[in-house]
């Protein structure tokens, strides 16, 4: 499969959200003949989150030359980091090209160290060696650059472009060529999408309740986007054209009607009551209670009450929309 800008079917930024923070690990290598498999310890916290699914590292596989094509050419080597989901999700594979750069002379880099000690400890197919590498951490290998992604065979695959290749010395490539058989590239593959922002900078990625983007080719008009203006505040999209949006509106409208009915009932009940009370009137030698009557029938007062109820009803309706939107 050719990892190239010309083969991009569309952008996939937030749905293809990838966050990583690996821990130091011990390193055991096994020579499979077609590649080197480096172990990776299970950490206390899952080091990777991809589309809200948490992953642990299953192993690091190194081949020469690359399995992917990069701009129609193989690179000197390629790393594939296999991740297993903790509960749900496909297998996640993160692939990084490896290239020899003429200006790169650091034979003490992590990848050069891994290759040199693997060639010495496990030079033949089927051999295994425990590699004493103190700084074995994938944070040193995985780029923080833009990447490509695709899905195939129940696997989600992230591939970094050739401009993000890990530098390596020619001596290390020579050692790999002596202990491994050359790999065969895969020329065809599924649709390729592009995440120009690269890995997420904060842990846990982004919640689907905040942001959802359906990755589609750039010429498609069916892309569905809902973006939160404030990342920490979930947003709700009202769409009366679908069942969920209509149900929400109907619930709020019925609540407003119930409030209106209760208030109108109170007004009607009060307007029909003749409240009678007595007050003292003093006469010589005795006390006589004089009957006084009060009736709520004033038209001006009734009109004011109706207006007040209408204002309260609309306030309740608007408040219902507001608080429902904050849920």
Beta strands, then each sheet from edge to edge (+ up, - down):
strand 1: 2-3
strand 2: 8-11
strand 3: 18-20
strand 4: 27-31
strand 5: 36-38
strand 6: 48-50
strand 7: 53-63
strand 8: 69-70
strand 9: 77-85
strand 10: 91-100
strand 11: 128-131
strand 12: 147-152
strand 13: 155-160
strand 14: 166-168
strand 15: 192-195
strand 16: 212-213
strand 17: 225-226
strand 18: 274-283
strand 19: 286-295
sheet 1: 1+ 8+
sheet 2: 2+ 15+ 12- 13+ 10+ 9- 7+ 5- 4+ 11-
sheet 3: 2+ 15+ 12- 13+ 10+ 14+
sheet 4: 2+ 15+ 12- 13+ 10+ 9- 7+ 6- 3+
sheet 5: 16+ 17-
sheet 6: 18+ 19-
end
